[in-house]
C-alpha cells in the first residue's frame, strides 16, 4: 500500500473542492431541469500517480454527495483496467484510498448492488464492453435484456436508473488514459447522465461533441460568474483576478513536484547509431553492467531491466519475414534480438520475453522461447514473471509499468514509425521511489538505432518538445555514433580528510507535543449539531421521475445531508495535504476519531485546524541532526561530453557546469581545498523542515576545510526568495558545528527579491536568524568569504 505524496493529495483535494463548489453552486449550469455534469481533466507527467490521485478524489467527492455514489472506472486497455481492479481490491496497494467502496468488475454487477444505497460502489470496465451496441452478442450482453438476472431491463438500463428507495444514485465516470475517449464512447456514456467526469492523461484531446455538451457549458458558467471571489477557493482565477475557465476544468500536476518526490528519474541519456543492431545492443549491455556495478556499490536491491522495441514480422529490408523458415534463419527483429542475447551474449532464455504478435508455424517455436502473442489476454501471465529483457512492439505502450526498467533499445531504422517519445514513460519511473547517490541510477538510458543521423536529431527534438509541454525538469543528454562518451563513469579520488555524513530529522520533541495536541482535541457525538451539515442545493439527492412523469426529466431535491465519513479520514486527508513527515508521527488511533461527521460541519472545519496545529508543531520542534554513524558514500559519477578537469576536486572532472558554476568551481580549485560538484537528486542532501513533500536541499558545491563541511549554492539574484532563509543554517552534532551553508549570487543585492546591481558578487549567510548579504568584487574574495 502507498501513502499519497503531498502534491498528490493537494491535486485530489482541488478536484473534490471544485466538484463541491460546482455541484452546490446556485448558478450551476443545467439543461432543462437536468444539471450539467461536472468535468475535470487531470494532466500529469507519466509516473505522477494519476490513478491514486483519482482514487482519493472520488473518496473525497463522496463526502459532498447526499447519497452513496456509483463510480464507473474505465480504461481502453484490458491490461490497465486489470491492474487497476487488482490495486483496488482488498489488499491492493490502492485499496485503502477507497476504503468504504465495494469494488466489482462490470461483468459481476447485479441489480442488488446498484440498488444498495448503504455503501458506495466502484465498477471497473474496459470501454470495449459498451463502445459498440452491436456487441450485444458478446460475452457481457450489457445491452441485452437478462430476465433471470436483471428482469425486464438490460444491465445498461439498470445502470441508467440506479435507483435506491426511489432515489437515483449519483454516478461519477473516471476514465484512466482519457486521451482514448472517442466521440462514440462519449455519446454512449452520456446516456448514463452522470454527475461528473474525471479524465486523466498526460496529453488530453477531447472529442468535439463532448467538449460542446460537457466542457463548454462549464467554461461559459465560469466566464459569466458575477463574483470572482467565489472562485478563489478553487484556484480558478487568472492573473488579472478574473475567473479562468480553463483553469477550472483542468487540474495540472506540477512536474517539478513529481521529480522532487522521486517518482521519476532525473535525466534521459540518448545514444544514437547507424551501426548494426548487434553493436547497439552491445552498448546497451555494457551500460547495464555499469549500472549493476553502481547498484552493488550502493547496496540497492535492484536488477536493471531492459526493453527492446522493434517491428514484429518485418525484416530490416522492409519485407515480410517468412515463418516457414527454420528458426536459425528467421529475420524477424524480435527473433534476431532473442538469438543474439541467448547465443552470443549468453543470457538465459528464462530471463527473456517476447511480447508481440510474432508469427510461427505450428510446432516451430523453440520451447525455451517465452512468447506472449495474444496481446492483452496474455498480459497477466506476462506480468506474473520477472523477465529482465523484454522484446516488444508498441503493444506495451500502456499498462506495463516496471520502475526497474532502466534501458531501452529502440529500432527506428528504415523509417520505422516507432515513436520514442511515447515509449519514454516505460523507462521514466524511478525504482523504490528514491533517487540514488549515483547519477547513473537516476537516469533512463536509450539506445536508438536509425538509418541516418537526421532521424536521431528529429527524435531528440520530439522528446524535448514533449518534456517541455509537460513541464518536466529533466535533463536530456545525447551522443551519436560514438562521438565522445556521453556517460563516462569516473571514480572519486582517494583524498584524506574528506568525510561526510547523513543529516537526519530528530522529531522526538515534536512527537510529544503532537501527542498533547491530539489529546486536547474535543470529543464529538455522532449526529449532534457539530457533526452534521446541510447539503445546500440540488446535488444532495436525485429522484427518478420514471415514465409516468409529465416530462420524463430528472427532478432535483434541495433537502438532505451529505455522506458522513469518519473524523479520522478528515484529519488524515488534511495532514496528507500538508506534510508527509507530520502525518507519519501523528497517532490518530484514539476512538474519538471513529465518529462519523459530514463535510462542512464544525468537526470537519476543526479537523483542518488540527492538521495545521500538528504540522506547525512538527516544523517548530523538529531538528536537523548530523549523524556520524551514517557516512555518505561517494560512488561512481557521470562525466560526459564537455567535462572539465580540475586539480583539487573530489572527482577528476565534471560536466554540465553552467556559466556561473564553471568560474566559481575554478576559483574554488585555486584554494587547494578539496571540493565537489554535488549532483541534484542523487547526491548529498539536507532535509528541509517546511510544509510539503519530504523536501530536500541539494547544495551545488561541497568544500572541506578544517574539519567542517561547507555547503555552497550558486543562484542568480532573481532566484533568491524568502525560501533561502530555510536553507541557511549550521548543523551540529553534540553541540559542535559540523556543516554550514552559504548562498552566492552574481551582482550586488541588499535584500532577498530586491534589485540587483551588476558587477561583483553577493554572499548570503545567516546572522541573528536572518539572511545577511556581503558584497565582493572578485570570485577569489567571494570564495574566501564563503569558507570563513
Secondary structure, DSSP 8 states (H G I E B T S, - for coil): -----HHHHHHHHHHHHHHHHHHT-TT--EETTEE--EEEEEE--TTS-HHHHHHHHHHHHHTT-SS--EEEEEES-HHHHHHHHHHHSTTSTTGGGGTT-EEEEGGG--HHHHH-TTS-EEEEEEGGGTS-GGGGGSSS-TTSB-HHHHTTSBHHHHHHH-EETTEE--EEEEETTGGG--HHHHHHHHTT--SEEEEEESS----HHHIIIIIHHHHHHHHT-S-GGGGGGGT-B-TTSSB-HHHHTEEE--HHHHHHTTSB-SEEEEEEE-S-HHHHHHHHHHHHHHHHHHHHHHT-----EEEEE--SSB-TTSSB--TTS-GGG---HHHHHHHIIIIIT---GGGEEEES-----TT-S-TT--EE-SGGGGHHHHHTS--SEEEE-GGGTTT---TTEEEEEEE-GGG----HHHHTHHHHB-GGG---SSGGGGEEEEEEE-SSHHHHHHHHHHHHHHHHHTT---EEEEEETTSS-TTEEE-B---TT---EEEEEE-HHHHHHHHHHHHHS----TTSTTT--B--STTSEEE---TTSSS---EEE---B---EEHHHHHHHHHHTTBHHHHHH----SGGGGSEE-TTSHHHHHHHHHHHHHHHHHHHH-EEEEEEEEE-----EEE-TT-EE-SSBSBSEE----TTHHHHHHHHHTTT--EEE--TTTS--EE--SSBSS-EE--SEEEEETTEEEEEEEE-GGG--GGGGGG--EEEETTEEEEEEEEEEEEEESSTTS-EEEEEEEEEEEETTEEEEEEESSHHHHHHHHT-
